[in-house]
């Protein structure tokens, strides 16, 4: 049964495990949950059916996490009413990926009832840089600062500055700045892979086709032999072309968390035959994971700046680049250099073409080919996914061409 909204103040409410939608919020409530606090979204009575809500003493941390998730998901113009956006509390009362808004048979939810708690949750929009999360860019010297962009877009000032410098300076001159960022991130990107863990690798083509003439059959049997062992592994250094994380002449082993992602990452065309096989870790492996959750960086704008660098790096590593634009990988190659210097055995980053993750090992000897694991797959079809892009049909006088 729900408590009458008029009988309780928003200061006495919190967020419950059922009204939290985003996984980061659910993890927070699981870690800091109590069973005697009313949820400010659904107002269920905890005395009748106890449920977990974030502990009231964790309000500031919860508020920062909610604001960090808003910053991750939305551009500021989406929720800044001075620029045509919604009220922030209204944003969370409409369909959104952060907090459940819809009423169900067991959860009474309404924008009117939840507004006081949501307003309190996001009320501190200009906290100190080192101890809170801001929701607005604000002003400097009387002028409006550039509006904040969604963190998931990978617009990181730290990353942008490093990439700009590396286009004008030798990479080793920029290296100390990237090392400084790594040191600030600390062990929050550490990912340990146990000995025996299996990943996958694919290569376009096969090691030959064989025909067998079977008795009593008019049709010969044709079979393909997959690449195996070293032929499926990393190329030797003299043959290694510059890639996402390796410089030309440096051999890294690129793997994926599943066979489908490994196959998609080699960018095959319909009709191509692929050799796909397994590789397993010969020892415990320490990886720098750039596909991390926001949880450990949600405490302040200072930490979100580090997180935005991680997101930008992950996006850059996963984004396919045409051969003539391979210079765009200079920044991710530098990040790999610093990761190796900091004791990592490799890097984890998301795949832009598969559901799994990619893994890059600096020393291919840390993984061994699993004998007998190779198979041949033929690409039957490809499916493309499109996303909308801002465009114009007729440039106006104040539109300036920046790239043909």
Secondary structure, DSSP 8 states (H G I E B T S, - for coil): -B--GGGS-GGGEE-BTTTB-SHHHHHHHHHSEESSSEETTT-B-TTTS---EE-GGGHHHHHHHHHHHHHHH--GGGT-GGGT---HHHHHHSS-SSB--S--SS----HHHHHHHHHHHT---S--TTT---SS--EETTEE------GGGT--HHHHHHHHHHTTS-HHHHHHHHHHHHHHHGGGGEEEE-TT-EEEEEEES-S-EEEE--TT-SS-EEEE----GGGTS---GGG----SS--TT---EEEESSHHHHHHHTT--TT-EEEEEEEEESS-EEEEESS--SGGGTT-HHHHHHHHHHHHHHHHHHS---GGGGGGGHHHHHHHHHHHHTT-SEEEEE-SSSSSEEEEESSGGGEEE-TT--EEEE--------------SS--TT------
